[in-house]
């Protein structure tokens, strides 16, 4: 239990600050959807921001996980690992940003993007600076400097939001003769935040030497290249729903309008992604540091169970209080609220998938991540080709969920051949079915009066938490004291 408390403590540090920062950014969604009243205009921003995570996955080359693996493997030469990974990314990202800056015409025509060249140029520079931030941030996590990490992430979000507000509402009043920038504002604010963050993180994590160890880079490449392939396929898998809406729907179905509706409601479900992200920040160094311990299998099984429970708690939090969460988007976008539970479940299984696939990374079986992800991608492509043209963004949401469930099953099947993990599927299944049952019960008895509806849903939500605490024999007061004691240390 001590290991779990340690993991929970790290997750708490990352989580509270990260959630605060991301929540500030989360509040930008109603500002965007009310300022850009045409979902088709909002969809242009959404489309470009589909490409950014894909580009980051490719251009970081899996070296973030590689840094964890080889820093623990070669503890005496951590600085060499730091300098090698950073320098390699500096070279490759420089080539990338030069291409986007001077070769934007080919990119625009090849991807059928908005003809405004500045969207492409600014996106390239945002990705450049974010790639260079990757390894310094990983170094902070590996050194357990969680407070520094979350402060920098918070500063990044605050600068981004500040410049969004200035450019949207202040600059037009101060300089009314300037032509309207539209959604270009979002790109400019993001770039300012990314540049500032790079300078800060290099100052605090340490400026690496600009050199590459060829033998070390060769080992890193062998380990990390499969992670690039699986990461890219995973990003495409994660984003294919939006591509499908744009390219598979006929013009009569207003694909860009549907894409705007879908993307806005996807952001309501992203709360579960925030939980998975803050868990990953703490879990990656935790898993790599515990892989050789005798009780590691039992620890991983417990982590999986508790992660699944907290994921379901977040699912219930959003779905039972959707009458409140709906105000985080403009009224023109709320016709898509009915897909939020499906999207939440897809993110729930994304989190489970991370827990299942960590086995491949710990035991140098990264090739398996490629096999699983490509299989899930093929399934999703087939599903979307047949279903999205007929059912629009609703089919895209269900295809997303189906793909991640499938990948979880296949990952478990591969994983048990590598190492035996005693997962408590009996209780995991109970908590999952019980949570879904409460959700459907809330839909069935839904009172017309809002306050009564909130009261009933609060009772349902509380019953889930209480049943979990009772079955696991957990005293929340004792746990809270333990975490506060651990944090004070």
Helices and strands as residue ranges (DSSP letters): H 2-26, H 28-35, H 39-59, H 63-73, G 75-77, H 78-102, H 104-111, H 117-142, H 146-165, I 166-170, H 171-174, H 184-205, H 214-248, G 251-253, H 255-268, H 271-290, H 296-320, H 322-325, G 326-328, G 331-339, H 340-362, H 367-391, H 393-418, H 425-444, H 450-471, H 476-488
